[in-house]
Amino acid sequence: MSVAFVKEESAETAAETQLPDRPISSHPNLVTEAGLKALEAQLRTAKEAFDAANTVEDVNERRRQAAGPARDLRYFAERLHSAQLVPAPVSTEVVAFGNTVRFSRDDGREQAYRIVGEDEADPKEGSISYVSPVASALLGKSVGDVVTVNGHELEITAIS
């Protein structure tokens, strides 16, 4: 609809409320069961925010408030549509998607990360994406194996 037919401050104002889509990864959208539930919850939250924004009377303010939730709705709907649930690993013999891996770095630090999907990865909370350099190097390896990431050696000390 042309801005000539709505109460609109200007064409620029209308354009400002159109946010670009969030980038979608080109990698397969692998998710754990917890990751799938988190995507569903995030979609519900975005829908609630979008619905709340659409109750605003002023058309310009409604567009501004709905822009972010609308973008999130598109993103989370696509991520749920493309989600591939990966069952929890049944073995701790080799590092697999969903495992937690403990390793020692060549500088003496010990770290542990759970390998998860891109949307649920949060290194501060102890999870990394399966496409990250560290996870990519660790996948398929066993306790005692040493891998090199960005010139640093990591030795796997435990898999759970």
DSSP file (Angstrom, degrees, kcal/mol; ACC not computed):
  #  RESIDUE AA STRUCTURE BP1 BP2  ACC     N-H-->O    O-->H-N    N-H-->O    O-->H-N    TCO  KAPPA ALPHA  PHI   PSI    X-CA   Y-CA   Z-CA
    1    1 A M              0   0    0      0, 0.0     2,-0.1     0, 0.0     5,-0.0   0.000 360.0 360.0 360.0 138.4    0.0    0.0    0.0
    2    2 A S    >   -     0   0    0      1,-0.1     3,-1.8     3,-0.0     4,-0.2  -0.442 360.0-125.7 -71.3 145.2    1.3    3.4   -0.8
    3    3 A V  G >  S+     0   0    0      1,-0.3     3,-0.9     2,-0.2     5,-0.3   0.624 104.8  77.7 -67.1 -10.4    2.0    5.8    2.1
    4    4 A A  G 3  S+     0   0    0      1,-0.2    -1,-0.3     3,-0.1     4,-0.0   0.731  93.9  49.5 -68.3 -20.5   -0.4    8.2    0.4
    5    5 A F  G <  S+     0   0    0     -3,-1.8     2,-0.3     2,-0.1    -1,-0.2   0.367 107.2  58.9-101.9   4.0   -3.3    6.2    1.7
    6    6 A V  S <  S-     0   0    0     -3,-0.9     2,-1.3    -4,-0.2     0, 0.0  -0.905  94.5 -97.3-129.3 158.8   -2.3    5.9    5.3
    7    7 A K        +     0   0    0     -2,-0.3     2,-0.4     2,-0.0    53,-0.2  -0.642  66.6 153.1 -74.3  99.8   -1.5    8.3    8.1
    8    8 A E        -     0   0    0     -2,-1.3     3,-0.1    -5,-0.3    -2,-0.0  -0.991  50.6-141.2-137.3 137.8    2.2    8.3    7.7
    9    9 A E  S    S-     0   0    0     -2,-0.4     2,-0.3     1,-0.3    -1,-0.1   0.910  79.7 -37.2 -65.6 -41.7    4.8   10.9    8.4
   10   10 A S     >  -     0   0    0      1,-0.1     4,-1.7    -3,-0.1    -1,-0.3  -0.977  55.5 -97.1-171.6 167.0    6.8   10.1    5.3
   11   11 A A  H  > S+     0   0    0     -2,-0.3     4,-2.2     1,-0.2     5,-0.2   0.854 122.2  58.2 -63.5 -33.4    8.0    7.3    3.0
   12   12 A E  H  > S+     0   0    0      1,-0.2     4,-2.1     2,-0.2    -1,-0.2   0.894 102.7  52.9 -63.6 -39.1   11.3    7.3    4.9
   13   13 A T  H  > S+     0   0    0      1,-0.2     4,-0.9     2,-0.2    -1,-0.2   0.916 109.0  49.3 -62.8 -42.5    9.4    6.5    8.2
   14   14 A A  H >< S+     0   0    0     -4,-1.7     3,-0.8     1,-0.2     4,-0.3   0.915 111.2  49.6 -62.5 -42.4    7.6    3.6    6.6
   15   15 A A  H >< S+     0   0    0     -4,-2.2     3,-1.4     1,-0.2    -1,-0.2   0.842 102.4  62.2 -66.1 -32.8   11.0    2.3    5.3
   16   16 A E  H 3< S+     0   0    0     -4,-2.1    -1,-0.2     1,-0.3    -2,-0.2   0.765  98.3  57.4 -64.1 -24.7   12.6    2.6    8.7
   17   17 A T  T << S+     0   0    0     -4,-0.9     2,-1.0    -3,-0.8    -1,-0.3   0.529  85.9  88.2 -86.5  -4.5   10.1    0.1   10.1
   18   18 A Q    <   -     0   0    0     -3,-1.4    -1,-0.1    -4,-0.3    46,-0.0  -0.806  66.5-165.2 -94.4 100.0   11.1   -2.6    7.6
   19   19 A L        -     0   0    0     -2,-1.0     3,-0.1    48,-0.1    -2,-0.1  -0.613  24.5-108.2 -84.8 143.9   14.0   -4.4    9.3
   20   20 A P        -     0   0    0      0, 0.0    -1,-0.1     0, 0.0    51,-0.0  -0.370  44.2 -95.1 -66.7 150.8   16.2   -6.7    7.2
   21   21 A D        -     0   0    0      1,-0.1    51,-0.1    53,-0.0     3,-0.1  -0.288  40.5-103.5 -63.7 149.6   15.8  -10.4    7.9
   22   22 A R        -     0   0    0     49,-0.3    -1,-0.1     1,-0.1     2,-0.0  -0.527  48.9 -97.7 -69.2 141.1   18.1  -12.1   10.3
   23   23 A P        -     0   0    0      0, 0.0     2,-0.5     0, 0.0    -1,-0.1  -0.358  33.5-144.6 -65.2 140.7   20.7  -14.1    8.5
   24   24 A I        -     0   0    0     -3,-0.1    -3,-0.0    -2,-0.0    51,-0.0  -0.918  21.3-117.6-106.4 128.3   20.0  -17.8    8.1
   25   25 A S        -     0   0    0     -2,-0.5     4,-0.1     1,-0.1    -1,-0.0  -0.262   6.6-140.0 -63.3 148.6   23.0  -20.1    8.2
   26   26 A S  S    S+     0   0    0      2,-0.1    -1,-0.1     3,-0.0     3,-0.1   0.556  76.9  95.5 -84.3  -9.2   23.8  -22.2    5.2
   27   27 A H  S    S-     0   0    0      1,-0.1    -2,-0.0     3,-0.0   104,-0.0  -0.433  94.7 -84.8 -78.0 154.7   24.7  -25.2    7.4
   28   28 A P        -     0   0    0      0, 0.0     2,-1.8     0, 0.0    -1,-0.1  -0.335  43.1-119.0 -55.8 141.7   22.1  -27.9    8.3
   29   29 A N  E     +a   83   0A   0     53,-0.5    55,-2.8    88,-0.1     2,-0.2  -0.512  42.3 178.1 -88.6  70.8   20.0  -26.8   11.2
   30   30 A L  E     -a   84   0A   0     -2,-1.8     2,-0.3    53,-0.2    88,-0.3  -0.534   4.4-179.6 -74.2 138.2   20.9  -29.6   13.6
   31   31 A V  E     -a   85   0A   0     53,-2.1    55,-2.8    -2,-0.2     2,-0.1  -0.984  25.1-133.0-139.3 150.0   19.2  -29.2   17.0
   32   32 A T     >  -     0   0    0     -2,-0.3     4,-2.3    53,-0.2     5,-0.2  -0.432  42.9 -99.3 -84.5 171.9   19.1  -31.1   20.3
   33   33 A E  H  > S+     0   0    0     53,-0.3     4,-2.0     1,-0.2     5,-0.2   0.917 128.2  48.7 -59.7 -42.2   15.8  -31.8   22.0
   34   34 A A  H  > S+     0   0    0      1,-0.2     4,-2.2     2,-0.2    -1,-0.2   0.880 109.7  52.7 -64.5 -37.8   16.4  -28.8   24.3
   35   35 A G  H  > S+     0   0    0      2,-0.2     4,-2.2     1,-0.2    -2,-0.2   0.881 107.8  50.6 -65.4 -38.7   17.3  -26.6   21.3
   36   36 A L  H  X S+     0   0    0     -4,-2.3     4,-2.1     2,-0.2    -2,-0.2   0.917 111.2  48.3 -64.7 -43.3   14.1  -27.6   19.5
   37   37 A K  H  X S+     0   0    0     -4,-2.0     4,-2.3     1,-0.2    -2,-0.2   0.880 110.1  52.6 -63.8 -37.9   12.1  -26.6   22.6
   38   38 A A  H  X S+     0   0    0     -4,-2.2     4,-2.6     2,-0.2    -2,-0.2   0.906 108.2  50.3 -65.3 -41.3   14.0  -23.3   22.9
   39   39 A L  H  X S+     0   0    0     -4,-2.2     4,-2.2     2,-0.2    -2,-0.2   0.911 110.5  50.0 -62.2 -41.6   13.2  -22.5   19.2
   40   40 A E  H  X S+     0   0    0     -4,-2.1     4,-2.1     1,-0.2    -2,-0.2   0.911 112.1  47.7 -62.4 -42.2    9.5  -23.2   19.9
   41   41 A A  H  X S+     0   0    0     -4,-2.3     4,-2.4     1,-0.2    -2,-0.2   0.894 110.9  50.9 -66.1 -40.4    9.5  -21.0   23.0
   42   42 A Q  H  X S+     0   0    0     -4,-2.6     4,-2.3     2,-0.2    -1,-0.2   0.869 109.3  51.3 -66.6 -35.6   11.3  -18.2   21.1
   43   43 A L  H  X S+     0   0    0     -4,-2.2     4,-2.3     2,-0.2    -2,-0.2   0.922 110.4  48.8 -66.0 -43.1    8.7  -18.4   18.3
   44   44 A R  H  X S+     0   0    0     -4,-2.1     4,-2.5     2,-0.2    -2,-0.2   0.917 111.4  50.0 -60.8 -43.6    5.9  -18.1   20.9
   45   45 A T  H  X S+     0   0    0     -4,-2.4     4,-2.4     1,-0.2    -2,-0.2   0.911 111.0  48.7 -62.1 -43.7    7.6  -15.1   22.5
   46   46 A A  H  X S+     0   0    0     -4,-2.3     4,-2.4     2,-0.2    -1,-0.2   0.898 111.2  50.7 -63.8 -40.1    8.0  -13.4   19.1
   47   47 A K  H  X S+     0   0    0     -4,-2.3     4,-2.7     2,-0.2    -2,-0.2   0.913 110.6  49.0 -63.8 -43.0    4.3  -14.1   18.3
   48   48 A E  H  X S+     0   0    0     -4,-2.5     4,-2.4     2,-0.2    -2,-0.2   0.914 112.7  47.5 -62.8 -43.0    3.2  -12.6   21.6
   49   49 A A  H  X S+     0   0    0     -4,-2.4     4,-2.2     2,-0.2    -2,-0.2   0.889 113.0  49.2 -65.6 -39.0    5.3   -9.5   21.1
   50   50 A F  H  X S+     0   0    0     -4,-2.4     4,-1.7     2,-0.2    -2,-0.2   0.928 111.8  48.2 -65.7 -45.1    4.0   -9.1   17.6
   51   51 A D  H  < S+     0   0    0     -4,-2.7     4,-0.2     1,-0.2    -2,-0.2   0.904 112.1  49.6 -61.9 -41.5    0.4   -9.5   18.7
   52   52 A A  H >< S+     0   0    0     -4,-2.4     3,-1.4     1,-0.2     4,-0.2   0.900 109.2  52.1 -64.4 -40.9    1.0   -6.9   21.5
   53   53 A A  H >< S+     0   0    0     -4,-2.2     3,-1.4     1,-0.3    -1,-0.2   0.841 102.0  61.0 -65.0 -32.3    2.6   -4.5   19.1
   54   54 A N  T 3< S+     0   0    0     -4,-1.7    -1,-0.3     1,-0.3    -2,-0.2   0.494  91.7  67.0 -76.6  -1.5   -0.4   -4.7   16.8
   55   55 A T  T <  S+     0   0    0     -3,-1.4    -1,-0.3    -4,-0.2     2,-0.2   0.539  73.8 110.5 -90.7  -7.8   -2.8   -3.4   19.5
   56   56 A V    <   -     0   0    0     -3,-1.4     6,-0.1    -4,-0.2     7,-0.0  -0.493  62.5-147.7 -69.3 132.1   -1.1    0.0   19.4
   57   57 A E  S    S+     0   0    0     -2,-0.2     2,-0.3     4,-0.1    -1,-0.1   0.930  74.9  80.5 -69.6 -48.3   -3.5    2.6   17.9
   58   58 A D  S  > S-     0   0    0      1,-0.2     4,-2.8     2,-0.1     5,-0.2  -0.459  72.6-146.6 -68.0 122.9   -1.1    4.9   16.1
   59   59 A V  H  > S+     0   0    0     -2,-0.3     4,-2.2     1,-0.2     5,-0.2   0.865  96.1  49.5 -60.4 -39.5   -0.1    3.3   12.8
   60   60 A N  H  > S+     0   0    0      2,-0.2     4,-2.1     1,-0.2    -1,-0.2   0.925 114.4  43.8 -67.8 -43.8    3.5    4.7   12.9
   61   61 A E  H  > S+     0   0    0      2,-0.2     4,-2.8     1,-0.2     5,-0.2   0.881 111.5  54.9 -68.7 -37.1    4.1    3.5   16.4
   62   62 A R  H  X S+     0   0    0     -4,-2.8     4,-2.1     1,-0.2    -2,-0.2   0.925 108.9  48.0 -61.1 -44.4    2.5    0.1   15.7
   63   63 A R  H  X S+     0   0    0     -4,-2.2     4,-1.4    -5,-0.2    -1,-0.2   0.919 112.4  49.0 -62.4 -43.1    4.9   -0.4   12.7
   64   64 A R  H  X S+     0   0    0     -4,-2.1     4,-0.6     1,-0.2     3,-0.3   0.935 115.0  43.5 -62.2 -45.6    7.9    0.6   14.8
   65   65 A Q  H  < S+     0   0    0     -4,-2.8    -1,-0.2     1,-0.2    -2,-0.2   0.800 115.7  48.1 -72.2 -27.8    6.9   -1.7   17.7
   66   66 A A  H  X S+     0   0    0     -4,-2.1     4,-2.6    -5,-0.2     5,-0.2   0.658  91.2  81.6 -86.3 -16.4    6.0   -4.6   15.4
   67   67 A A  H  X S+     0   0    0     -4,-1.4     4,-2.1    -3,-0.3     5,-0.2   0.927  94.6  42.1 -59.3 -50.2    9.1   -4.5   13.2
   68   68 A G  H  X S+     0   0    0     -4,-0.6     4,-2.5     1,-0.2    -1,-0.2   0.952 116.9  46.1 -64.4 -50.8   11.4   -6.4   15.5
   69   69 A P  H  > S+     0   0    0      0, 0.0     4,-2.6     0, 0.0    -1,-0.2   0.865 111.2  54.0 -60.5 -35.0    8.9   -9.1   16.5
   70   70 A A  H  X S+     0   0    0     -4,-2.6     4,-2.1     2,-0.2    -2,-0.2   0.921 109.7  47.3 -64.8 -42.4    7.9   -9.6   12.8
   71   71 A R  H  X S+     0   0    0     -4,-2.1     4,-2.3    -5,-0.2   -49,-0.3   0.924 112.8  49.1 -63.2 -43.8   11.5  -10.2   11.9
   72   72 A D  H  X S+     0   0    0     -4,-2.5     4,-3.0     1,-0.2     5,-0.3   0.884 107.8  55.2 -63.7 -38.4   11.9  -12.6   14.8
   73   73 A L  H  X S+     0   0    0     -4,-2.6     4,-2.2     1,-0.2     5,-0.2   0.936 109.7  46.0 -58.7 -46.9    8.7  -14.4   13.7
   74   74 A R  H  X S+     0   0    0     -4,-2.1     4,-1.9     2,-0.2    -2,-0.2   0.923 115.4  47.3 -61.8 -44.1   10.1  -15.0   10.2
   75   75 A Y  H  X S+     0   0    0     -4,-2.3     4,-2.6     1,-0.2    -2,-0.2   0.962 115.3  41.9 -64.2 -53.8   13.4  -16.1   11.6
   76   76 A F  H  X S+     0   0    0     -4,-3.0     4,-2.3     1,-0.2     5,-0.2   0.833 112.4  54.9 -69.2 -31.2   12.2  -18.6   14.2
   77   77 A A  H  X S+     0   0    0     -4,-2.2     4,-2.3    -5,-0.3    -1,-0.2   0.925 111.8  44.8 -64.0 -43.2    9.5  -20.0   11.9
   78   78 A E  H  X S+     0   0    0     -4,-1.9     4,-2.2    -5,-0.2    -2,-0.2   0.912 112.5  50.9 -65.8 -42.4   12.2  -20.7    9.3
   79   79 A R  H  X S+     0   0    0     -4,-2.6     4,-0.6     1,-0.2    -2,-0.2   0.883 112.3  46.7 -65.6 -37.3   14.5  -22.2   11.9
   80   80 A L  H >< S+     0   0    0     -4,-2.3     3,-0.6     2,-0.2    -1,-0.2   0.910 111.2  52.4 -67.8 -41.1   11.8  -24.5   13.2
   81   81 A H  H 3< S+     0   0    0     -4,-2.3    -2,-0.2     1,-0.2    -1,-0.2   0.878 116.9  38.2 -61.0 -38.3   10.8  -25.5    9.7
   82   82 A S  H 3< S+     0   0    0     -4,-2.2   -53,-0.5    -5,-0.1    -1,-0.2   0.449  87.4 127.5 -94.2  -1.0   14.4  -26.5    8.9
   83   83 A A  E <<  -a   29   0A   0     -3,-0.6     2,-0.6    -4,-0.6   -53,-0.2  -0.314  42.0-161.9 -63.1 136.0   15.3  -28.0   12.3
   84   84 A Q  E     -a   30   0A   0    -55,-2.8   -53,-2.1     2,-0.0     2,-0.3  -0.931  15.8-140.4-119.6 103.5   16.7  -31.5   12.2
   85   85 A L  E     -a   31   0A   0     -2,-0.6   -53,-0.2   -55,-0.2   -55,-0.1  -0.467  13.4-158.9 -68.1 125.5   16.4  -33.1   15.6
   86   86 A V        -     0   0    0    -55,-2.8   -53,-0.3    -2,-0.3    -1,-0.0  -0.931  20.0-123.2-106.3 121.2   19.5  -35.2   16.5
   87   87 A P        -     0   0    0      0, 0.0     3,-0.1     0, 0.0    10,-0.0  -0.220  38.7 -88.1 -60.3 152.9   18.9  -37.8   19.1
   88   88 A A        -     0   0    0      1,-0.1    10,-0.1     2,-0.1     9,-0.1  -0.324  55.0 -96.2 -58.7 142.1   21.1  -37.6   22.2
   89   89 A P        -     0   0    0      0, 0.0    -1,-0.1     0, 0.0     3,-0.0  -0.339  27.7-158.7 -63.3 142.1   24.3  -39.6   21.7
   90   90 A V  S    S+     0   0    0     -3,-0.1     2,-0.3    -2,-0.0    -2,-0.1   0.528  72.4  50.8 -97.0  -8.6   24.2  -43.1   23.1
   91   91 A S        -     0   0    0      3,-0.1     5,-0.1     1,-0.1    69,-0.0  -0.922  52.3-163.1-130.8 153.2   28.0  -43.5   23.4
   92   92 A T        +     0   0    0     -2,-0.3    67,-0.1     1,-0.1     3,-0.1   0.058  69.3 101.1-117.4  22.0   30.9  -41.5   24.8
   93   93 A E  S    S+     0   0    0      1,-0.2    50,-0.5    49,-0.1     2,-0.3   0.905  93.0  15.8 -71.4 -42.3   33.5  -43.4   22.9
   94   94 A V  S    S-     0   0    0     48,-0.1     2,-0.2    -3,-0.0    48,-0.2  -0.945  94.3 -93.0-131.5 153.7   33.9  -40.6   20.3
   95   95 A V        +     0   0    0     46,-2.8    45,-2.8    43,-0.4     2,-0.3  -0.473  53.6 168.4 -67.9 128.3   32.8  -36.9   20.4
   96   96 A A    >   -     0   0    0     -2,-0.2     3,-2.4    43,-0.2    19,-0.3  -0.888  45.6 -69.7-135.8 166.3   29.4  -36.5   18.7
   97   97 A F  T 3  S+     0   0    0     -2,-0.3    19,-0.2     1,-0.3     3,-0.1  -0.366 122.8  25.5 -55.8 128.3   26.7  -33.8   18.4
   98   98 A G  T 3  S+     0   0    0     17,-2.6    -1,-0.3     1,-0.4     2,-0.1   0.169  95.0 121.0  98.8 -16.9   25.2  -33.4   21.9
   99   99 A N    <   -     0   0    0     -3,-2.4    16,-2.6    15,-0.1     2,-0.5  -0.412  61.0-130.6 -75.6 154.7   28.2  -34.6   23.9
  100  100 A T  E     -B  114   0B   0     14,-0.3    60,-2.9    -2,-0.1     2,-0.5  -0.932  26.0-160.0-100.9 130.9   30.0  -32.5   26.4
  101  101 A V  E     -BC 113 159B   0     12,-3.2    12,-2.1    -2,-0.5     2,-0.5  -0.951   8.0-161.0-118.6 127.0   33.8  -32.6   25.8
  102  102 A R  E     +BC 112 158B   0     56,-2.8    55,-3.0    -2,-0.5    56,-1.7  -0.895  22.5 166.0-103.8 134.8   36.4  -31.7   28.4
  103  103 A F  E     -BC 111 156B   0      8,-3.0     8,-2.7    -2,-0.5     2,-0.4  -0.981  31.6-129.9-146.0 157.2   39.8  -30.8   27.0
  104  104 A S  E     -BC 110 155B   0     51,-2.4    51,-2.7    -2,-0.3     6,-0.2  -0.899  23.5-138.9-108.7 140.2   43.1  -29.3   28.1
  105  105 A R  E >   - C   0 154B   0      4,-3.2     3,-2.0    -2,-0.4    49,-0.2  -0.522  26.5-109.5 -91.6 162.1   44.7  -26.5   26.1
  106  106 A D  T 3  S+     0   0    0     47,-1.4    48,-0.1     1,-0.3    -1,-0.1   0.641 118.9  60.7 -68.0 -12.1   48.4  -26.3   25.5
  107  107 A D  T 3  S-     0   0    0     46,-0.2    -1,-0.3     2,-0.1    45,-0.0   0.354 123.3-103.1 -94.0   5.9   48.5  -23.2   27.8
  108  108 A G  S <  S+     0   0    0     -3,-2.0    -2,-0.1     1,-0.3     2,-0.1   0.253  76.5 136.0  96.8 -12.4   47.3  -25.4   30.7
  109  109 A R        -     0   0    0     -5,-0.1    -4,-3.2     1,-0.0     2,-0.4  -0.429  44.0-145.7 -71.1 143.9   43.6  -24.3   30.8
  110  110 A E  E     +B  104   0B   0     -6,-0.2     2,-0.3    -2,-0.1    -6,-0.2  -0.919  24.1 173.6-106.3 135.1   40.9  -26.9   31.2
  111  111 A Q  E     -B  103   0B   0     -8,-2.7    -8,-3.0    -2,-0.4     2,-0.4  -0.963  16.9-162.7-139.4 156.9   37.6  -26.3   29.4
  112  112 A A  E     +B  102   0B   0     -2,-0.3     2,-0.3   -10,-0.2   -10,-0.2  -0.995  12.2 174.0-141.1 135.8   34.4  -28.2   28.7
  113  113 A Y  E     -B  101   0B   0    -12,-2.1   -12,-3.2    -2,-0.4     2,-0.5  -0.995  27.1-133.5-139.9 145.0   31.8  -27.5   26.1
  114  114 A R  E     -Bd 100 127B   0     12,-2.6    14,-2.7    -2,-0.3     2,-0.6  -0.845  27.3-130.2 -93.3 135.3   28.6  -29.2   25.0
  115  115 A I  E     + d   0 128B   0    -16,-2.6   -17,-2.6    -2,-0.5     2,-0.2  -0.789  46.0 149.3 -92.3 118.6   28.4  -29.4   21.2
  116  116 A V  E     - d   0 129B   0     12,-2.8    14,-2.1    -2,-0.6   -86,-0.1  -0.650  45.8 -62.2-136.3-174.9   25.0  -28.2   20.0
  117  117 A G     >  -     0   0    0     12,-0.2     4,-0.8    -2,-0.2     3,-0.4  -0.238  51.4-104.0 -73.3 166.3   23.1  -26.4   17.2
  118  118 A E  T >4 S+     0   0    0    -88,-0.3     3,-0.5     1,-0.2    11,-0.1   0.873 116.9  50.3 -62.1 -40.9   23.9  -22.9   16.1
  119  119 A D  T 34 S+     0   0    0      1,-0.2    -1,-0.2   -40,-0.1   -88,-0.1   0.766 114.4  43.6 -73.0 -23.9   20.8  -21.3   17.7
  120  120 A E  T 34 S+     0   0    0     -3,-0.4    -1,-0.2     8,-0.0    -2,-0.2   0.489  84.7 117.7 -99.8  -2.3   21.4  -22.8   21.1
  121  121 A A    <<  +     0   0    0     -4,-0.8     7,-0.2    -3,-0.5    -6,-0.1  -0.440  27.7 161.4 -68.0 134.1   25.2  -22.3   21.3
  122  122 A D  B > > -E  127   0B   0      5,-0.8     3,-1.9    -2,-0.2     5,-1.6  -0.669  20.4-167.8-153.3  90.6   26.3  -20.0   24.1
  123  123 A P  G > 5S+     0   0    0      0, 0.0     3,-1.2     0, 0.0     5,-0.1   0.817  89.3  59.5 -54.2 -34.2   30.0  -20.3   25.0
  124  124 A K  G 3 5S+     0   0    0      1,-0.3    -2,-0.0     2,-0.1     0, 0.0   0.802 109.6  44.5 -64.1 -27.0   29.5  -18.4   28.2
  125  125 A E  G < 5S-     0   0    0     -3,-1.9    -1,-0.3     2,-0.2     3,-0.1   0.339 128.5 -96.9 -98.9   4.6   27.0  -21.1   29.3
  126  126 A G  T < 5S+     0   0    0     -3,-1.2   -12,-2.6    -4,-0.4     2,-0.4   0.729  86.8 109.3  92.6  23.1   29.3  -23.9   28.2
  127  127 A S  E   < -dE 114 122B   0     -5,-1.6    -5,-0.8   -14,-0.3     2,-0.3  -0.992  40.5-171.8-133.2 143.4   27.9  -24.8   24.7
  128  128 A I  E     -d  115   0B   0    -14,-2.7   -12,-2.8    -2,-0.4     2,-0.1  -0.936  31.6 -99.6-130.1 153.9   29.4  -24.3   21.3
  129  129 A S  E >   -d  116   0B   0     -2,-0.3     3,-1.8   -14,-0.2     6,-0.4  -0.417  26.8-125.3 -70.9 143.6   28.0  -24.7   17.8
  130  130 A Y  T 3  S+     0   0    0    -14,-2.1     9,-0.1     1,-0.3    -1,-0.1   0.675 111.4  55.8 -63.3 -16.7   28.9  -27.9   15.9
  131  131 A V  T 3  S+     0   0    0      4,-0.1    -1,-0.3     5,-0.1   -14,-0.1   0.453  82.1 111.1 -95.3  -0.9   30.2  -25.7   13.1
  132  132 A S  S <> S-     0   0    0     -3,-1.8     4,-3.0     1,-0.1     5,-0.2  -0.343  82.3-113.0 -67.8 155.3   32.6  -23.8   15.3
  133  133 A P  H  > S+     0   0    0      0, 0.0     4,-1.9     0, 0.0     5,-0.1   0.891 116.1  48.7 -57.5 -41.0   36.3  -24.5   14.7
  134  134 A V  H  > S+     0   0    0      2,-0.2     4,-1.8     1,-0.2     5,-0.2   0.961 114.8  43.4 -64.9 -50.9   36.8  -26.1   18.1
  135  135 A A  H  > S+     0   0    0     -6,-0.4     4,-2.5     1,-0.2    -1,-0.2   0.916 111.8  54.3 -62.1 -43.3   33.7  -28.4   17.7
  136  136 A S  H  < S+     0   0    0     -4,-3.0    -1,-0.2     1,-0.2    -2,-0.2   0.888 110.8  46.4 -57.8 -39.5   34.6  -29.3   14.1
  137  137 A A  H  < S+     0   0    0     -4,-1.9    -1,-0.2    -5,-0.2    -2,-0.2   0.835 115.6  46.0 -71.7 -32.2   38.1  -30.3   15.2
  138  138 A L  H >< S+     0   0    0     -4,-1.8     3,-2.2    -5,-0.1   -43,-0.4   0.804  84.0 106.3 -83.2 -30.6   36.8  -32.4   18.1
  139  139 A L  T 3< S+     0   0    0     -4,-2.5   -43,-0.2     1,-0.3     3,-0.1  -0.240  89.8  13.5 -56.0 131.2   33.9  -34.3   16.4
  140  140 A G  T 3  S+     0   0    0    -45,-2.8    -1,-0.3     1,-0.3     2,-0.1   0.391 101.8 118.1  85.8  -3.2   34.7  -37.9   15.8
  141  141 A K    <   -     0   0    0     -3,-2.2   -46,-2.8   -46,-0.1    -1,-0.3  -0.481  51.9-138.4 -94.4 167.1   37.8  -37.9   18.1
  142  142 A S    >   -     0   0    0    -48,-0.2     3,-2.1    -2,-0.1    14,-0.3  -0.705  37.0 -68.9-120.2 169.7   38.3  -39.9   21.3
  143  143 A V  T 3  S+     0   0    0    -50,-0.5    14,-0.2     1,-0.3     3,-0.1  -0.372 122.3  26.7 -57.8 133.4   39.7  -39.4   24.8
  144  144 A G  T 3  S+     0   0    0     12,-2.9    -1,-0.3     1,-0.4    13,-0.1   0.122  90.2 127.7  96.3 -19.0   43.5  -38.8   24.5
  145  145 A D    <   -     0   0    0     -3,-2.1    11,-2.5    10,-0.1     2,-0.4  -0.411  48.8-146.6 -70.0 147.2   43.3  -37.5   21.0
  146  146 A V  E     -F  155   0B   0      9,-0.2     2,-0.3    -3,-0.1     9,-0.2  -0.965  16.6-176.1-117.0 130.8   45.1  -34.1   20.3
  147  147 A V  E     -F  154   0B   0      7,-2.6     7,-2.8    -2,-0.4     2,-0.5  -0.880  19.7-132.3-122.1 156.8   43.7  -31.7   17.8
  148  148 A T  E     +F  153   0B   0     -2,-0.3     2,-0.4     5,-0.2     5,-0.2  -0.945  22.3 178.2-113.2 127.8   45.1  -28.4   16.6
  149  149 A V  E >  S-F  152   0B   0      3,-3.0     3,-1.8    -2,-0.5   -15,-0.1  -0.982  73.9 -19.7-130.0 119.1   42.8  -25.3   16.4
  150  150 A N  T 3  S-     0   0    0     -2,-0.4    -1,-0.1     1,-0.3     3,-0.1   0.872 128.8 -50.2  52.2  41.4   44.2  -22.0   15.3
  151  151 A G  T 3  S+     0   0    0      1,-0.2     2,-0.4     0, 0.0    -1,-0.3   0.507 117.6 110.1  79.7   4.4   47.8  -23.1   16.1
  152  152 A H  E <   - F   0 149B   0     -3,-1.8    -3,-3.0   -47,-0.0     2,-0.3  -0.921  63.2-130.6-115.5 139.2   46.8  -24.3   19.6
  153  153 A E  E     - F   0 148B   0     -2,-0.4   -47,-1.4    -5,-0.2     2,-0.4  -0.685  18.4-168.4 -89.8 140.0   46.7  -28.0   20.7
  154  154 A L  E     -CF 105 147B   0     -7,-2.8    -7,-2.6    -2,-0.3     2,-0.5  -0.995   5.3-158.5-125.3 128.5   43.7  -29.3   22.6
  155  155 A E  E     -CF 104 146B   0    -51,-2.7   -51,-2.4    -2,-0.4     2,-0.4  -0.938  19.3-129.3-110.5 124.6   43.8  -32.8   24.2
  156  156 A I  E     +C  103   0B   0    -11,-2.5   -12,-2.9    -2,-0.5   -53,-0.3  -0.560  31.2 170.8 -73.1 125.5   40.5  -34.5   24.9
  157  157 A T  E     +     0   0B   0    -55,-3.0     2,-0.3    -2,-0.4   -54,-0.2   0.630  62.3   4.9-109.8 -20.6   40.3  -35.6   28.5
  158  158 A A  E     -C  102   0B   0    -56,-1.7   -56,-2.8   -16,-0.1     2,-0.4  -0.977  50.9-159.6-162.8 150.2   36.7  -36.7   28.9
  159  159 A I  E      C  101   0B   0     -2,-0.3   -58,-0.2   -58,-0.2   -67,-0.1  -0.999 360.0 360.0-131.8 128.7   33.5  -37.1   26.9
  160  160 A S              0   0    0    -60,-2.9   -59,-0.2    -2,-0.4    -1,-0.1   0.340 360.0 360.0-139.1 360.0   30.1  -37.2   28.5
